[in-house]
Amino acid sequence: MASEHIEQKLALLPDLPGSYQMKDINGKIIYVGKAKNLKNRVRSYFKSEHSGKTEQLVENIADFDYIVTSSEKESLLLEITLIQKYQPYYNIKLKKGTGYPYIKITNERDPKIELVSEILDDKAHYFGPYPNVYAASETMHFLQKTYPLRRCNGYQGRPCLYANMGQCLGACWREVPVEEYEAQIHNIDRFLNGETKVVTKQLTQKMLSASENMEFERAADLRDQLNFIDQTVEKQKIISGDGTPRDLFNFYMDKGWLSVQVFFIRQGRLMKREKRTFAVIDSAEDEMTAFIVQFYSRKNVVLPKEILVPKQVNREMIKEVLAVPVRTPQRGEKYALLALAEKNAKLVLEEKFRLMEMNNNKTSGAMQELADALGLAKLKRIETFDHSHIQGAEMVSAMVVFEDGLPNKNLYRKYKLKTVEHADEKAATQEVIRRRYTRLLKEHAQMPDLILMDGGEIQLNAAKEVIEDELGLAIPVAAMVKNDRHRTADLIREEGDTHVHLDTRSQGFFLLQRIQDEVHRFAITFHRQLRSKASLGSKLDEINGVGPKTRQKLLTKYGSLKKIAEAPLADLQTLGISEKVARQVKISLESLQSADKDGHKKR
């Protein structure tokens, strides 16, 4: 079953082509895919039954992201690039190669053209990858006929078959000048980068001529050849025509929020994407200019050879600060990439707004469910208390605050109990409730709409006695009743009263569980902190000359025995500790650490 976070994101997926990236709980990309329709494809992972590796993949998905493209073909090419970059665990099929061919011109004295499955670091010319394997193969054969290089195995003293057919420059029988190869490679390079008008015009004329002469099979072959060229050589926005390292920035602004997309284009490909959304004060143009300059002030960020930005951005200022060419494309491939970045920025911001709206509706609806269940007119602020102890000793209390269904950690409070030493739930509850609300009364501070106790009738009655009888306040008090798995099951308002039941699938019930988990976590964390300090303090107390004040100074300054032991003697003396005592502290702690190490070795 998908998490609530994923369910929300699934509802906001666009009906557009693109590449999606599945992530694990650590945010690592574990699978990259492509889709003609992102909404349908990504939803299918969570709304259908799976088996085998797909089932394992879905079980490990904690989040997902996506990049919108202009066509399904571009999504495929982007998928290939991202798989090569991130090597996702579950992309077994494409992990070691793209699964799609490249056209390669070898790096040797007599080069030849061939179809390969991966790029090697051999300084050869590579073109692709090409999604249609058959079309790429046919296009390569066409190039061998139109712009021949070497098709034989080398010098043999006589022309090979292909040389006789005009499909080999003749390394089989002569020394071919380097200039001839360079001219052919230049023609192939231009052809595979989109300059096909002359060739396609010639093929089209031949096709029409064959058709007029009723050579229909020949005309069909020429038609297929034109289609293969179109499929292989068609310009792509995702794969650029040159290898200049460039970064591309674009944005979308709405309702005081700025959404920024950064495309990193390396080796002619979109290799990486970063996105940011943040609230802004100045104009979008000023914010973007500042963002780009600050973007490159981070550590380990390498400046590209060129930066592409929309026309609203101050190009001169960025260029002056970064000393890198800053341009705004007006047409062509780079302009299309800029538009694609803006499209993605808009989708990200619209998704954020809709998620915010869904969360607001969810949390306000959950608060209203609790209010209705308890018979309250409104419910904006809830204060919840829990106690923690070890086998009845060292009791502490903690309070968390939820406002409009969300935790407000600035208002959390910790309480070291002053009047209770052992596990006395009633006394502990009364002390912490008395301290909390006596203080609010003195400060004329805002009171909560509901007090929740993480316990049963004992805590409920103890809290009500203080609130109603001692302080005369009219704050509703309820207690969370747990089931046999120590999970919240119901609420109670009065001792012996009928339990208030909540639908276990409702947002109100989920909110109640979040509150219970949070107050329990906060109380336990506080208790562990105190136990840790107490343990450190007890070891310091064993050192001659260390009293309560010295112990407190050391713990406040250093926080651990290891750091105290490693501190220079002079630094300890700056705390007002005599040289004799400081020396005794270091000797004692160093011997203690040495004993601990020996003990670990023996174990």
Beta strands, then each sheet from edge to edge (+ up, - down):
strand 1: 18-23
strand 2: 29-35
strand 3: 63-68
strand 4: 102-105
strand 5: 113-116
strand 6: 125-127
strand 7: 246-254
strand 8: 257-266
strand 9: 269-279
strand 10: 306-308
strand 11: 326-327
strand 12: 381-390
strand 13: 393-403
strand 14: 406-407
strand 15: 413-416
strand 16: 450-453
strand 17: 477-482
strand 18: 488-492
strand 19: 500-501
sheet 1: 2+ 1- 3+
sheet 2: 5+ 4- 6+
sheet 3: 9+ 8- 7+ 10+ 11+
sheet 4: 14+ 13- 12+ 16+ 17+ 18- 19+
sheet 5: 14+ 13- 15+
end
